[in-house]
Amino acid sequence: MKEIVAFFIVSGGVGFFNLYLAQETDFLYFGKYNKEERVAWLSVFTLINYLVVNGYLKAIKLINHNLYLAISFAAMAMFISFLSSFILPKVVNWSTDFIRRFLNKSDRSFLPPINSFFADIKDYDLYVYDFNDQLINSGGIVQGTEERQENISIITLPTNTDWRTLNYKKFINILVERRDEFSFVEYTDYTNKYHFVKVKNI
């Protein structure tokens, strides 16, 4: 049994759940080239879980294997491990932002632009134009790609709107003229040569 536990600790398996939670909730983000940072965070979470489990086992010995207390301590240990998935990245990010402000540096975003753009996309309609100003697709978005995926792809609910007949320049001009009616943000993909414009009513 000890060998199995040691294997999971050394391999990082004990911290994988924490890492997965933190990454899927955007408390942490690892680009496709940040393997070293991912391994470092995995090691930190594994160490935290090891200390929590080790403390739990020592506590069990002190309470003479009382079943109710053992269950209570187990639940508390799991809760502490669960919280570490969110609290530790939050503390690190807050500390980094605080130091940057203290040094009069601009705010940073640990998410790449495409992930930030699609983060609240469910509240918007999306319009995609190519670099020839022609509309490629539009509608309410169900799911979008992220930076780690090599090919950009989206799932939309097509809408019937007069704006579908406008080219890119006319579309942007209308949004700028009516900015008191609409909130809009543009993401430009220079590699695949697309303009992504998300729009919602104010």
N, C-alpha and C positions, 0 to 999 in steps of 0.2 A: 504493500500500500504506500509506504513512504517513497519507494522508487517511482510510482505513478505520479504522486504529488510533485516530486522533484522534477520529473520530466515536464509536467505542465508549467511549472514555475520557470524552468530554464528556457522552454520553447516559447514562452509568452502566452500560452493558451489561457492562463488565469486572467489576463488583462484584456483578452480579445473582446469580450462582451462590453466592457467599459469603452474601449476604443470605438467599437461599432456604434454604440449609442451616441457618443460625443460627435462622431463624424456625421451620422445621419440626421442629427438635429442642428448641424452647422455650428456647434460650439468649437469644433476643430475642423480644419480643412487641410487635406493633403493633396497637392497636385500630383500629376503623373510622374514627376521627377523627384518628389520629396520622400524617398524611401527611408533615408536616414532619420528624418524627423518622425516618421511613423513608427519606426523601431524604437526611438527614444521614448515616445509617449507610451508605447506598448510596455516598455520596461518599467516606466513609472507606475502605470496602473497595476502591473503584475506585482510590483513591490508593495504597493498599498494593500492589495488583496492578500498578499502573503502575511503582512503585519496584522491585518484584521483577523484572518483565520488563525494565526498563531496566538493572538490575544484571546480569541474565542476558546481555543483549546486549553489555554492556561486557566481561563475563567471557569471552564467546566470542572477542572480538577479541584478548584477552590470551593465549588458549591456542592461537591460530593455527588455529582451526576443527578441532581434534582431535575426531573423531566420538564417541569413547567419553566423553571429558570433557564434550562438548556435551550428550550424552544424560543424563549424570550431573547436570549443572547444571540441565537442564530438569526432571528428576524432582525435584530439590531445590527448585526454584522453585515447582513445582506443590504440593509438600508444604507449603511455607511458606504459600502462599496458602490451602491447605485448612485448615491449623491456625489461621490468623487468624480463620476463621469461628467458632471456638469459644473460643479463648484470649482474644481482645480483649473480647467481651461478658462473659466470665467475670471478667476483671480489672476491668472497669467495675462490674459488679454487686458484686464483692467489695469494691472500694474504697468504693462507696456504702454498703454495709452496715457497713463498718468505721467510716466517718465518722458514721453514724447512731448506732452503739453508743457512740462517743466522745462524742457530744452527748446521750447518754441518751435517744435517741428509740427508739420501738418498731420491731421488724423490719417490713420491707415485703415485699409480694409483687407482682412486676411482672405476674403473670398475673391476669386477672379471676377472680372467684369460680367462675363456671361452668366455666372451663378447669381450675382447680385441682381442682374436684370430680370432673371426668371423667378427670383425668390417670391415675389408677390404677384406673379403674372395672372393668377386666377381672378384678380379684381379688374383686369384690363381686357380689351380686345387687341389682338396683335395683327399688324400689317407688315408683310415682308416684301421688300422690293429688291430687284437686282441693280447692278451699277448702270444699267441702261434705263433706269427710272421706271421700269415696268413692274406692275404688281404680280407677285408670285403666288401669294396666299394671304388669307385674312380670316379672322374669326376669333371667337373665344378659345383660349388655349387650355387644353386638358393636361398636357405634359410636355416639358421641354428637355432638351439635352443639357449636359453640363461639360465643364472643361476637360474632365478626364476622358470623355468619349471623343474619339477622333473625328467622327462625322456628326455634323449638326442635324438634328431631326426634331420635329415637333408633331404633336397631335392637336388638331383644332376642331372646333365646331363652327363650320362655315356660316357666315351671316349674309343676309341680303341687304346691301347698303349701297347708296349712290356713290360712296367713296371708292368703291371697287373700280370705278371707271376713271379715276384720277391717276395721273402719273405721280412719281415721287415728289417732284418739285412743287407741283400744285397742291398736293396733299399737305406737305410741310408748311407751305405758305398759309393755307387755310387754318391749320392748327395754331400757327404763330399769331395770326390775326384774331383768333377766337380763344386765346389762352385763358380768358376769364371763364370760359365754358368747359374747357377740357384740360385735363392733366395728361402730359405725354412725356415719354422718355425714349431716346433712340440708342440702340446698340449697333455699331458698325463692325461687321466681320470683314476685314480687309483680305483675309486669306481666301475665303470662298466668295467674296464680293457680294455681300448682302447687307441691306439696311433692315434692321428689326425695329419697328416703332410700336410701342404699346400705348394705348389711349383709353382714357375713361372719363366719364362725365364728372364734373366737380359738384 
